[in-house]
């Protein structure tokens, strides 16, 4: 398929506002034409004055026509921009909504590769930059080009020689401008990249300020941010130095009078041009300047548009997970992984290498192993955050790729060691597990997860806002709210990925007891470093270097697996050390 030009792509995205934008173009064109009338009236007045015309009504007529045309130009221009902006802001809203709706459909890895600063820059800043194209370039640039052509054709009929001479400055100006825009697209793409890096550093610096202060790394961390800020400033300074030709182009291109005035006087002197024609062409040549400058002002916008469209398309056209079937997970079904292989990035070493595993419905299965062994990856593949590169995952006899992702998400509650809380109340953060749940249902899950007591001690209890990312709560408090949210969802499959990592010993027994009650009859998949929390599992799966090394109950693995035994002994040793 032939790739669309950037301007065609933006026009396609603006489909809902096509009528309004076309109306704005028509109004803007009429406004430009109305704006020419005062110049024509001025030329008539000048001719009459020099010719000795003494009838005041003639002057008054042209003055009134000129003023009326000027007011009409202002009215039409304002109306055109009002209509185009109203349509544009609706279109930008729709593009952002499409981008935000697309994000959950992309593999988690794709989202993680796009850092927060870059996502913000694309969805907020770069989409906003299309406002100039939709609200200004379409109505203003097209109308000014039309206005330029109308004026030039009018000049051509007055005197074709002067009309051609009026075009002389344009090739020089355009040549200078073209030299500036050679490589402009690459420079703009680089500017986006370097600005994104600066944004990422700023977000990282402010987000990690607690760690930076705790470890006295202020100078080192600030040095990285400072370096990227300086690199950003240096890049733009050097780029602007390269754009000096654009200034010369803006000066030279509109100088139509320099070629029209001397030759017009020559033609008038030798009798081949009337005085009225001489004055009219001089004034009309001044009319050409406005449209030319307006058009040149948008060249920069069009040069950037390719990069903007490419970046927005990287989200809108991102490859979605292939779940086009209509099979549904009806109840609590067995989960089976068959020869599953997976790498986070194409070309990297595989994280999972031919993993096969069966998790019976209603069982408690623990995934354990050294850091980086692949245990969390298995859980995330089951949860539908990624699709396996090779092999298949089944719920009952249904391949996950034949099941809509929305159904998989509905049937699984996933709680990780780093759960995100929204800048909303405690009540609403828990209620996300089951939108529409009553306050009593939310409170019951909070009590069961052991967080009711600390919630009631907050300033506004359940109506206390937790801050962005749950910043107003401790790690353990955030974790318990996340567990309460998962409990409220009441999905038949529960995945706890290091979910008790931040729970203090006093509350750990309460949480374990609550989880045990609430997952009764459900499938529970637990990823844990603290082996003492999973000894009662129906099955413990030992994952090592992307493979399943051993599988069985706690006692069986202690007897049969040297790696599990060494992990257990290390864990018990740490616990004894903590107790001492």
QUIVEN-V124800 format. One record per backbone hydrogen bond with DSSP energy under -1.0 kcal/mol. CO is the residue of the C=O (numbers start at 1). NH is the residue of the N-H. E is the energy in kcal/mol with one decimal. If there is no record, write none. Layout:
<<CO | NH | E> <CO | NH | E>>
//
This chain:
<<5 | 9 | -2.5> <6 | 10 | -2.4> <7 | 11 | -2.0> <8 | 12 | -2.1> <9 | 13 | -2.4> <10 | 14 | -1.5> <12 | 15 | -1.6> <14 | 17 | -2.0> <15 | 18 | -1.5> <17 | 21 | -2.5> <18 | 22 | -2.7> <19 | 23 | -2.6> <20 | 24 | -2.3> <21 | 25 | -2.2> <22 | 26 | -2.3> <23 | 27 | -2.7> <24 | 28 | -2.7> <25 | 29 | -2.6> <26 | 30 | -2.5> <27 | 31 | -2.4> <28 | 32 | -2.4> <29 | 33 | -2.4> <30 | 34 | -2.6> <31 | 35 | -1.9> <36 | 40 | -1.7> <37 | 41 | -2.8> <38 | 42 | -2.4> <39 | 43 | -2.1> <40 | 44 | -2.0> <41 | 45 | -2.4> <42 | 46 | -2.5> <43 | 47 | -2.2> <44 | 48 | -2.4> <45 | 49 | -2.6> <46 | 50 | -2.5> <47 | 51 | -2.1> <48 | 53 | -2.8> <49 | 52 | -1.0> <55 | 59 | -1.1> <56 | 60 | -2.9> <57 | 61 | -2.2> <58 | 62 | -1.8> <59 | 63 | -2.5> <60 | 64 | -2.7> <61 | 65 | -2.5> <62 | 66 | -2.6> <63 | 67 | -2.8> <64 | 68 | -2.7> <65 | 69 | -2.5> <66 | 70 | -2.3> <67 | 71 | -2.6> <68 | 72 | -2.5> <69 | 73 | -2.6> <70 | 74 | -2.3> <71 | 75 | -2.6> <72 | 76 | -3.0> <73 | 77 | -2.6> <74 | 78 | -2.5> <75 | 79 | -2.5> <76 | 80 | -2.7> <77 | 81 | -2.3> <78 | 82 | -2.4> <79 | 83 | -2.4> <80 | 84 | -2.6> <81 | 85 | -2.6> <82 | 86 | -2.0> <83 | 87 | -2.1> <84 | 88 | -2.5> <85 | 89 | -2.7> <86 | 90 | -1.2> <87 | 91 | -2.2> <88 | 92 | -3.0> <89 | 93 | -1.7> <90 | 94 | -2.1> <91 | 95 | -2.5> <92 | 96 | -2.5> <93 | 97 | -2.5> <94 | 98 | -2.4> <95 | 99 | -2.4> <96 | 100 | -2.9> <97 | 101 | -2.4> <98 | 102 | -1.6> <99 | 103 | -1.6> <102 | 105 | -1.6> <103 | 106 | -1.3> <105 | 321 | -1.6> <107 | 111 | -1.5> <108 | 112 | -2.5> <109 | 113 | -1.9> <110 | 114 | -1.1> <113 | 115 | -1.0> <115 | 119 | -2.5> <116 | 120 | -2.6> <117 | 121 | -2.1> <118 | 122 | -2.4> <119 | 123 | -2.7> <120 | 124 | -2.3> <120 | 125 | -1.2> <121 | 126 | -3.4> <122 | 127 | -1.5> <124 | 128 | -1.6> <125 | 129 | -1.6> <127 | 130 | -1.1> <128 | 131 | -2.0> <130 | 134 | -2.6> <131 | 135 | -2.9> <132 | 136 | -1.7> <132 | 137 | -2.7> <133 | 138 | -2.2> <136 | 140 | -2.7> <136 | 141 | -1.0> <137 | 141 | -1.0> <137 | 142 | -1.1> <139 | 143 | -1.5> <140 | 144 | -2.5> <141 | 145 | -2.3> <142 | 146 | -2.3> <143 | 147 | -2.9> <144 | 148 | -2.6> <145 | 149 | -2.2> <146 | 150 | -2.3> <147 | 151 | -2.4> <148 | 152 | -2.7> <149 | 153 | -2.7> <150 | 154 | -2.3> <151 | 155 | -2.6> <152 | 156 | -2.5> <153 | 157 | -1.8> <154 | 158 | -1.4> <155 | 159 | -3.2> <159 | 163 | -1.8> <160 | 164 | -1.9> <161 | 165 | -2.3> <162 | 166 | -2.0> <164 | 167 | -1.2> <165 | 168 | -1.5> <167 | 170 | -1.1> <169 | 173 | -2.5> <170 | 174 | -3.3> <171 | 175 | -2.2> <172 | 176 | -2.1> <173 | 177 | -2.1> <174 | 178 | -2.8> <175 | 179 | -1.9> <176 | 180 | -1.2> <177 | 181 | -1.8> <181 | 184 | -1.4> <183 | 187 | -2.2> <184 | 188 | -2.7> <185 | 189 | -2.4> <186 | 190 | -2.5> <187 | 191 | -2.2> <188 | 192 | -2.2> <189 | 193 | -2.1> <190 | 194 | -2.8> <191 | 195 | -2.0> <192 | 196 | -2.3> <193 | 197 | -2.1> <194 | 198 | -1.7> <195 | 199 | -2.6> <196 | 200 | -2.8> <197 | 201 | -2.2> <198 | 202 | -2.2> <199 | 203 | -2.6> <200 | 204 | -2.7> <201 | 205 | -2.7> <202 | 206 | -2.7> <203 | 207 | -2.7> <204 | 208 | -2.0> <206 | 209 | -1.0> <208 | 212 | -2.6> <209 | 213 | -2.4> <210 | 214 | -2.4> <211 | 215 | -2.2> <212 | 217 | -2.9> <213 | 216 | -1.2> <217 | 221 | -3.0> <218 | 222 | -2.7> <219 | 223 | -1.9> <220 | 224 | -1.4> <221 | 225 | -1.7> <222 | 226 | -3.3> <223 | 227 | -2.7> <224 | 228 | -2.0> <225 | 229 | -2.2> <226 | 230 | -2.6> <227 | 231 | -2.4> <228 | 232 | -2.1> <229 | 233 | -2.4> <230 | 234 | -3.0> <231 | 235 | -2.3> <232 | 236 | -2.1> <233 | 237 | -2.2> <234 | 238 | -2.4> <235 | 239 | -2.4> <236 | 240 | -2.4> <237 | 241 | -1.6> <238 | 242 | -1.4> <241 | 244 | -1.0> <243 | 246 | -1.3> <244 | 248 | -1.6> <245 | 249 | -2.4> <246 | 250 | -2.2> <247 | 251 | -1.3> <248 | 252 | -2.8> <249 | 253 | -2.4> <252 | 255 | -2.1> <254 | 256 | -2.0> <256 | 260 | -2.1> <257 | 261 | -2.5> <260 | 264 | -2.5> <261 | 265 | -2.3> <262 | 266 | -1.9> <263 | 267 | -2.7> <264 | 268 | -2.3> <265 | 269 | -2.6> <266 | 270 | -2.1> <267 | 272 | -1.8> <267 | 273 | -1.0> <274 | 278 | -2.4> <275 | 279 | -2.6> <276 | 280 | -2.5> <277 | 281 | -2.4> <278 | 282 | -1.9> <279 | 283 | -2.3> <280 | 284 | -2.7> <281 | 285 | -2.1> <282 | 286 | -1.2> <283 | 287 | -1.1> <284 | 288 | -1.1> <288 | 292 | -1.7> <289 | 293 | -2.8> <290 | 294 | -2.3> <291 | 295 | -2.4> <292 | 296 | -2.5> <293 | 297 | -1.6> <295 | 298 | -1.3> <298 | 302 | -2.2> <299 | 303 | -2.2> <300 | 304 | -1.7> <301 | 305 | -1.2> <304 | 308 | -1.9> <305 | 309 | -2.9> <306 | 310 | -2.2> <307 | 311 | -2.4> <308 | 312 | -2.5> <309 | 313 | -2.6> <310 | 314 | -1.3> <312 | 315 | -1.1> <312 | 316 | -2.5> <313 | 317 | -2.9> <315 | 318 | -1.3> <321 | 323 | -1.5> <334 | 396 | -3.2> <335 | 359 | -3.6> <336 | 394 | -3.1> <337 | 357 | -2.1> <338 | 392 | -1.8> <340 | 355 | -2.9> <341 | 389 | -1.8> <341 | 390 | -1.9> <342 | 351 | -2.9> <342 | 352 | -1.9> <345 | 348 | -2.3> <352 | 342 | -1.8> <355 | 340 | -3.1> <357 | 337 | -3.5> <359 | 335 | -2.6> <360 | 363 | -1.7> <363 | 524 | -2.7> <364 | 538 | -1.4> <364 | 539 | -1.6> <365 | 526 | -2.7> <366 | 541 | -3.6> <367 | 528 | -1.2> <368 | 543 | -3.3> <370 | 373 | -1.7> <373 | 546 | -2.4> <374 | 378 | -1.9> <375 | 379 | -1.6> <376 | 380 | -2.3> <377 | 381 | -2.2> <378 | 382 | -2.1> <379 | 383 | -2.1> <380 | 385 | -2.3> <385 | 108 | -2.5> <390 | 341 | -1.8> <392 | 338 | -3.1> <393 | 400 | -2.9> <394 | 336 | -2.4> <395 | 398 | -1.9> <398 | 395 | -2.5> <399 | 402 | -2.3> <400 | 403 | -1.6> <402 | 327 | -2.2> <404 | 408 | -1.7> <405 | 409 | -2.9> <406 | 410 | -1.8> <407 | 411 | -1.4> <411 | 493 | -1.6> <413 | 495 | -3.4> <415 | 497 | -3.4> <421 | 469 | -1.3> <422 | 424 | -2.9> <424 | 466 | -2.5> <425 | 429 | -2.2> <426 | 430 | -2.1> <427 | 431 | -2.3> <430 | 433 | -1.9> <431 | 434 | -1.7> <434 | 437 | -2.2> <438 | 442 | -2.0> <439 | 443 | -2.7> <440 | 444 | -2.4> <441 | 445 | -1.8> <442 | 446 | -2.1> <443 | 447 | -2.5> <444 | 448 | -2.2> <445 | 449 | -2.0> <446 | 451 | -2.5> <446 | 452 | -1.1> <447 | 450 | -1.2> <451 | 455 | -1.9> <452 | 456 | -2.2> <455 | 458 | -1.5> <458 | 461 | -1.1> <460 | 463 | -2.2> <461 | 464 | -1.6> <462 | 427 | -2.6> <464 | 426 | -1.5> <466 | 472 | -2.8> <467 | 470 | -2.5> <470 | 473 | -2.1> <474 | 478 | -2.5> <475 | 479 | -2.1> <476 | 480 | -2.1> <477 | 481 | -2.0> <478 | 482 | -2.1> <479 | 483 | -2.1> <480 | 484 | -2.4> <481 | 485 | -2.2> <482 | 486 | -2.0> <483 | 487 | -2.4> <484 | 488 | -2.3> <485 | 489 | -1.6> <486 | 490 | -1.2> <492 | 523 | -2.7> <493 | 413 | -2.8> <494 | 525 | -3.1> <495 | 415 | -2.9> <496 | 498 | -1.0> <496 | 527 | -3.1> <498 | 501 | -1.8> <500 | 503 | -1.1> <504 | 507 | -1.1> <504 | 508 | -1.6> <507 | 511 | -2.7> <508 | 512 | -2.9> <509 | 513 | -2.2> <510 | 514 | -2.6> <511 | 515 | -3.1> <512 | 516 | -2.3> <513 | 517 | -1.8> <514 | 518 | -2.5> <515 | 519 | -1.9> <517 | 520 | -1.0> <519 | 522 | -2.8> <523 | 494 | -3.1> <524 | 365 | -3.0> <525 | 496 | -2.9> <526 | 367 | -3.5> <527 | 498 | -2.7> <529 | 531 | -1.4> <530 | 533 | -2.0> <531 | 534 | -1.7> <534 | 537 | -1.7> <539 | 366 | -2.6> <540 | 552 | -1.9> <541 | 368 | -2.7> <542 | 549 | -2.5> <542 | 550 | -1.2> <544 | 547 | -1.4> <546 | 353 | -2.8> <547 | 544 | -2.9> <550 | 542 | -2.8> <552 | 540 | -3.1> <553 | 557 | -2.4> <554 | 558 | -2.1> <555 | 559 | -1.5> <556 | 560 | -2.3> <557 | 561 | -2.7> <561 | 565 | -2.5> <562 | 566 | -2.4> <563 | 567 | -2.3> <564 | 568 | -2.7> <565 | 569 | -2.6> <566 | 570 | -2.2> <567 | 571 | -2.3> <568 | 572 | -2.9> <569 | 573 | -2.3> <570 | 574 | -2.0> <571 | 575 | -2.3> <572 | 576 | -2.5> <573 | 577 | -2.2> <574 | 578 | -2.6> <575 | 579 | -2.4> <576 | 580 | -2.5>>
//
